[in-house]
Amino acid sequence: MRLLPRPWWPARVPLRWKIAALAAATACLVALTVGVLVHLWTAGDIRDRAEMEATNSVYSAMDVYRRTGTLAGGAELDPAELPAVLRHPSDGDRRVAYDGHVEGNLGPSVWGAQRVDGPGSPVLAVRINMSPQLHDLRRLDASMAVASLVSLAAALPLAVYGAGLVARRLRRVAETAARISGGDLDARTGARTDGGEDHARGRDEVTDIAATVDLMADSLGRRLRIERQFTADVAHELRTPVGGLLAAADLLPPGETEDLLRARVRDLRGLVEDLLEISRLDAGAEAPVPARVPLAAVVREAVARTGLDTEVETGERGGPGESEGSGDFGGSGESGDPVETDPRRLERIVGNLVVNAHRHGRTPVRVTVAGRTVVVRDHGPGFPADLLLDGPRRFRTGATERGTGHGLGLTIALGQARVLGAELRLDNAPDGGAVATLRLPL
């Protein structure tokens, strides 16, 4: 298959240059149109004046010739250069004709002719040379061209400057919209919409777009605040009855029914606690409590609390197959350099990632600690494509082959990572399996 050549123009042309190019093209079109119209009008006026001069010259020369018999004013009898259309004029009629023939110093001319007496008499003709007027016309064309170029050179920077002002305003609106889509619901363009009638007269389309973005952000913020408040209220109200259910389950006689009921009540309590945690994260009410702790030891403690069979590898020991490890933060020699972070939130993040890997992936699940980076990897089907594209969504677990759950684990992990100022990246390994990489800030 023959490949098509790549276009010479860039893939993305800034708006200011597009507007400037449009303004330059418009200015060129206007200058060209005005130049052509002025040229045609001036050329027609020169020809009309030449024809009038030729008619008057024939009249004067004929009057002198008839009275004195002499030729005056450059008049000639039957000149050889006379155009054919004037060689046989009607008796007594003065005629004019244009001759575009150029000979020597004589350029295009206008001839005026009239027969002296009756048929067969000679034709008196006068030639009006148009070279000086046409030379002035060429100078006028050159002056128009120079004036157009000067005007274009002066207008182009102004067009670029004006287009830059519009482009900067649109860029500010686009940046604000991007911040809003990224979760910063307090971002605003600063467009005023309540400036009264005087301010409304100064508004334009860009101001309307900016005001619409601000109104959209206000509406979205109100809706999210209502949803967050609803989630927090529901979770808070559910804590009391769930606690009562758990206490009532303890009064049941031992047996399969009691075990099943206690497990379901514990799941419900975990869901309520997760909802409360998400509502606090959404409201920005969480703040880290930093402490200097050994990263590897905190990770081992978080893995051990899950109670799941997970391998832990540390950069200090460098060997695979190190199982859950001890839960003591004071392990010497294998804890690595201490980091300043909130150990409780770090345990929460690592625990959620490990539980998610076991629930939705396949063993072996491996946790690797190197420097300030923690990597959790399973060998299952990997993260769904929509999760990698849009991020995790609460109450959505992705593909059915990734198991069951209420879809809050990754959401909480991302929220806690933001509180710590850390970066949590979700990917799929080339050879299969989901990979979650947590990088703590310096």
C-alpha positions in Angstrom: 0.0 0.0 0.0 1.4 3.4 -1.0 1.6 5.8 1.9 0.3 9.3 1.3 2.7 12.2 2.0 2.3 14.0 5.2 0.9 17.5 4.9 3.4 20.4 5.3 1.1 22.3 7.7 1.3 21.6 11.4 -1.4 19.4 13.0 -2.5 22.2 15.4 -2.6 25.8 14.3 -3.2 28.3 17.1 -6.5 30.3 16.8 -4.7 33.6 16.8 -2.8 32.8 13.6 -6.0 31.5 12.0 -7.8 34.8 12.8 -4.7 36.8 11.7 -4.5 34.9 8.4 -8.3 35.5 7.8 -7.8 39.2 8.5 -4.8 39.3 6.2 -6.7 37.5 3.4 -9.7 39.8 3.9 -7.5 42.9 3.7 -5.8 41.6 0.6 -9.2 40.9 -1.0 -10.5 44.4 -0.2 -7.3 46.0 -1.5 -7.4 44.0 -4.7 -11.1 44.8 -5.2 -10.6 48.5 -4.6 -7.5 48.5 -6.8 -9.3 46.8 -9.7 -12.3 49.1 -9.4 -10.1 52.2 -9.3 -8.1 51.0 -12.3 -11.2 50.3 -14.4 -12.9 53.6 -13.5 -9.7 55.6 -14.2 -9.0 53.8 -17.5 -12.6 54.4 -18.6 -12.3 58.0 -17.6 -9.0 58.4 -19.6 -10.6 56.9 -22.7 -13.7 59.0 -22.4 -11.6 62.2 -22.1 -9.5 61.1 -25.1 -12.6 60.5 -27.2 -14.0 63.9 -26.2 -10.6 65.6 -27.0 -10.5 63.8 -30.4 -14.0 64.9 -31.3 -13.3 68.5 -30.3 -9.9 68.4 -32.2 -11.6 67.2 -35.4 -14.2 69.9 -35.1 -11.6 72.7 -34.7 -9.3 71.3 -37.4 -12.2 70.9 -39.9 -13.3 74.5 -39.3 -9.7 75.8 -39.9 -9.3 73.5 -43.0 -12.5 74.7 -44.6 -11.8 78.4 -44.0 -8.0 78.4 -44.8 -7.3 75.1 -46.5 -4.5 74.4 -44.1 -4.2 71.5 -41.6 -4.0 72.5 -37.9 -3.8 70.8 -34.5 -2.0 67.7 -35.9 -4.8 66.9 -38.4 -4.0 64.7 -41.4 -5.8 63.8 -44.6 -6.3 60.1 -45.2 -3.4 59.0 -42.9 -2.1 55.5 -43.5 -2.5 54.5 -39.8 -6.2 55.4 -39.7 -8.2 52.5 -38.4 -10.3 50.8 -41.1 -13.6 51.6 -39.3 -12.9 55.3 -39.9 -11.8 55.2 -43.5 -15.4 55.5 -44.9 -17.4 57.7 -42.4 -20.8 59.0 -43.4 -20.9 62.5 -44.9 -20.6 65.2 -42.2 -20.5 62.8 -39.3 -17.6 62.9 -36.8 -16.5 59.5 -35.6 -14.0 58.3 -33.0 -12.3 54.9 -32.6 -9.8 53.4 -30.3 -6.5 52.1 -31.7 -4.5 49.9 -29.3 -1.6 49.6 -31.8 1.8 50.7 -30.3 4.3 52.2 -32.6 7.6 53.8 -31.5 6.8 56.5 -28.9 3.1 56.3 -29.7 1.1 54.1 -27.5 -2.6 53.3 -27.6 -4.5 56.2 -29.3 -8.0 57.5 -30.0 -8.7 58.7 -33.6 -11.2 61.2 -34.6 -12.3 61.5 -38.3 -14.7 63.3 -40.5 -15.1 63.5 -44.3 -14.2 66.9 -45.7 -17.1 67.3 -48.3 -19.1 64.8 -50.2 -18.5 61.2 -51.1 -15.0 60.5 -52.5 -13.5 63.5 -50.7 -10.6 62.9 -48.3 -11.0 62.1 -44.6 -9.6 64.5 -42.1 -8.3 62.7 -39.0 -6.7 63.7 -35.7 -4.8 61.2 -33.5 -4.9 61.7 -29.7 -2.0 59.8 -28.0 -3.0 58.2 -24.7 0.5 57.3 -23.5 0.9 60.1 -20.9 -2.5 59.3 -19.3 -1.8 55.5 -19.4 1.6 56.2 -17.8 -0.2 58.1 -15.0 -2.6 55.1 -14.7 0.4 52.7 -14.2 1.8 55.0 -11.5 -1.6 55.1 -9.9 -1.7 51.3 -9.9 1.8 51.1 -8.4 0.8 53.7 -5.7 -2.3 51.6 -4.9 -0.2 48.5 -4.6 2.3 50.1 -2.3 -0.5 51.7 -0.2 -2.2 48.2 0.1 1.1 46.6 1.2 1.7 49.3 3.8 -1.8 49.0 5.1 -1.5 45.2 5.2 1.8 45.5 7.1 0.2 47.9 9.6 -3.0 45.9 9.9 -1.5 42.4 10.3 0.2 43.1 13.7 -3.0 44.7 15.0 -4.9 41.6 13.8 -2.4 39.3 15.5 -2.7 41.3 18.7 -6.5 41.4 18.6 -6.6 37.7 17.8 -4.2 37.0 20.7 -6.5 38.8 23.1 -9.4 36.6 22.0 -7.3 33.5 22.0 -6.1 34.2 25.5 -9.6 34.6 26.7 -10.7 31.4 25.1 -7.6 29.6 26.5 -8.5 30.8 30.0 -12.0 29.4 29.5 -10.6 26.1 28.2 -8.2 25.9 31.1 -11.0 26.6 33.6 -13.2 23.9 32.0 -10.3 21.4 32.1 -9.8 22.2 35.9 -13.5 21.7 36.5 -13.5 18.4 34.6 -10.5 17.4 36.7 -12.5 17.9 39.9 -11.7 21.5 40.8 -15.2 22.7 41.2 -14.1 26.0 42.6 -12.4 27.0 39.4 -14.1 30.0 37.6 -13.3 32.1 34.6 -14.1 35.3 36.4 -16.7 36.5 33.7 -19.2 39.0 35.2 -22.8 38.3 34.4 -24.4 40.8 36.7 -22.8 44.1 35.6 -26.1 45.7 34.6 -27.1 47.2 31.3 -23.9 49.1 30.8 -21.8 46.0 31.3 -24.1 44.0 29.1 -23.4 46.3 26.2 -19.7 45.4 26.4 -20.3 41.7 26.5 -19.4 39.5 23.5 -19.6 35.8 22.6 -16.4 34.9 24.6 -17.9 36.5 27.7 -21.1 34.5 27.2 -19.1 31.3 26.9 -17.1 32.1 30.0 -20.3 33.0 31.9 -21.9 29.7 30.8 -18.9 27.7 32.0 -19.2 29.4 35.4 -22.9 28.8 35.6 -22.3 25.1 34.6 -19.7 24.8 37.3 -22.0 26.4 39.9 -24.8 24.0 38.9 -22.5 21.0 39.0 -21.0 22.0 42.3 -24.5 22.4 43.8 -25.6 19.0 42.6 -22.4 17.3 43.8 -22.7 19.0 47.2 -26.3 17.8 47.4 -25.3 14.2 46.4 -22.3 14.2 48.9 -24.5 15.5 51.7 -27.1 12.8 50.8 -24.5 10.1 50.8 -23.1 11.3 54.1 -26.5 11.6 55.7 -27.6 8.1 54.5 -24.3 6.5 55.7 -24.5 8.3 59.1 -28.1 7.3 59.6 -27.3 3.6 58.7 -24.6 3.3 61.3 -27.1 3.0 64.2 -29.3 0.3 62.7 -26.3 -1.6 61.4 -24.8 -1.5 64.9 -28.1 -2.8 66.3 -28.2 -5.6 63.7 -24.6 -6.6 64.7 -25.5 -6.6 68.4 -28.7 -8.6 67.6 -26.7 -11.1 65.6 -24.5 -11.8 68.7 -27.7 -13.0 70.5 -28.5 -15.7 68.0 -27.6 -19.2 68.8 -24.5 -20.5 67.2 -25.0 -22.1 63.8 -24.8 -21.7 60.0 -27.6 -19.1 60.0 -25.8 -17.0 62.7 -22.5 -17.1 60.8 -24.2 -16.1 57.5 -26.1 -13.3 59.1 -23.0 -11.9 60.9 -21.0 -12.0 57.7 -23.7 -10.0 55.8 -24.0 -7.5 58.7 -20.3 -7.1 58.7 -20.3 -6.5 54.9 -23.1 -3.9 55.4 -21.1 -2.2 58.1 -18.0 -2.1 55.9 -20.1 -0.5 53.1 -21.5 2.1 55.5 -18.0 3.0 56.7 -16.7 3.2 53.1 -19.5 5.6 52.3 -18.7 7.8 55.2 -15.0 7.8 54.2 -15.9 8.7 50.6 -18.2 11.5 51.8 -15.3 12.9 53.9 -12.9 12.7 51.0 -15.3 14.4 48.7 -15.9 17.2 51.1 -12.2 17.7 51.6 -12.5 17.2 55.3 -9.6 14.7 55.5 -6.1 16.0 56.4 -3.0 13.8 56.7 -1.1 13.3 60.0 2.4 12.9 58.8 5.0 10.8 60.6 8.4 9.4 59.7 7.9 5.6 59.3 9.8 2.8 57.4 7.8 2.3 54.2 8.5 -1.4 53.8 7.4 -2.1 57.4 4.1 -0.2 56.9 3.4 -2.0 53.7 4.0 -5.4 55.4 1.7 -4.4 58.2 -1.0 -3.4 55.7 -0.7 -6.7 53.8 -0.8 -8.7 57.0 -4.0 -7.0 58.1 -5.8 -8.2 54.9 -5.1 -11.8 55.9 -4.6 -12.7 52.2 -1.7 -14.7 50.8 0.4 -12.0 49.2 4.1 -11.9 48.4 6.0 -8.8 49.5 9.3 -7.8 47.8 11.5 -5.0 49.1 14.3 -3.2 47.4 16.6 -3.7 50.4 16.5 -7.5 50.3 16.0 -7.8 46.6 14.7 -11.3 46.7 11.2 -12.5 45.7 8.9 -14.7 47.7 9.0 -12.8 51.0 5.6 -13.6 52.5 3.4 -11.3 54.5 6.2 -10.4 57.0 5.8 -9.1 60.5 3.5 -6.4 61.5 6.2 -4.6 63.6 7.3 -1.2 62.4 10.7 -1.5 64.1 12.2 -4.2 61.9 15.9 -3.4 61.7 17.9 -3.8 58.5 15.0 -4.6 56.3 12.8 -1.6 56.8 14.5 0.8 54.4 14.9 4.5 54.7 12.0 6.2 56.6 9.5 8.3 54.7 7.3 11.1 56.0 3.7 10.2 55.4 0.5 9.3 57.2 0.9 5.6 58.0 -2.8 5.0 58.6 -3.8 6.3 55.2 -0.9 4.5 53.5 -2.1 1.2 55.1 -5.6 2.0 53.9 -4.4 2.5 50.3 -2.2 -0.7 50.2 -4.9 -2.8 51.9 -7.5 -1.7 49.4 -5.2 -2.4 46.5 -4.3 -5.9 47.8 -8.0 -6.8 48.5 -9.0 -5.5 45.0 -6.2 -7.6 43.4 -7.4 -10.8 45.2 -11.1 -10.1 44.6 -10.9 -9.2 41.0 -7.6 -10.7 39.8 -5.8 -14.0 40.2 -2.9 -15.2 42.3 -0.1 -14.8 42.7 -0.5 -11.2 44.0 2.8 -9.5 44.6 3.6 -6.2 46.4 6.9 -4.6 45.5 8.5 -1.8 47.6 11.4 0.2 46.0 12.4 3.6 47.2 9.2 5.6 47.6 7.2 3.4 45.2 4.8 0.6 46.1 3.6 -1.7 43.2 0.7 -4.1 43.6 0.3 -6.6 40.8 -2.0 -9.6 40.2 -2.2 -12.0 37.3 -5.8 -11.8 36.4 -7.6 -10.3 33.4 -6.4 -6.8 34.2 -8.3 -3.5 34.6 -11.2 -2.9 32.2 -10.5 -0.4 29.4 -13.1 2.1 30.6 -11.6 2.1 34.1 -8.1 2.9 32.7 -9.7 5.7 30.6 -12.1 7.3 33.0 -10.8 6.1 36.4 -12.7 4.0 38.9 -16.4 4.7 39.5 -18.2 4.0 42.7 -20.6 1.1 42.7 -19.2 -0.1 39.4 -16.9 -3.1 39.3 -16.1 -3.2 35.6 -16.1 -6.4 33.7 -18.0 -9.4 35.1 -14.9 -11.6 34.9 -13.3 -9.3 37.5 -15.5 -10.6 40.3 -18.0 -8.8 42.6 -18.0 -5.9 45.0 -19.4 -2.4 45.4 -16.6 -0.7 43.6 -15.5 1.6 46.4 -12.0 0.2 47.1 -10.2 1.9 44.3 -12.2 5.1 44.7 -11.1 5.3 48.4 -7.5 4.5 47.4 -7.4 7.3 44.9 -9.0 9.7 47.4 -6.5 8.8 50.1 -3.6 9.1 47.7 -4.7 12.6 46.8 -4.8 13.5 50.5 -1.2 12.3 50.9 -0.2 14.1 47.7 0.8 10.8 46.2 0.3 9.5 42.6 -1.7 6.3 42.1 -1.5 5.0 38.6 -3.5 2.0 37.3 -2.2 0.0 34.3 -2.2 -3.4 32.8 1.0 -5.5 32.5 2.0 -6.5 29.0 1.9 -10.2 29.9 -1.4 -9.9 31.7 -2.6 -8.7 35.1 -3.5 -5.5 36.8 -0.7 -3.2 38.1 -1.3 -0.4 40.6 1.6 1.9 41.2 1.7 4.2 44.2 4.4 6.9 44.3 4.8 8.9 47.5 5.9 12.5 47.2 9.3 13.7 48.2 
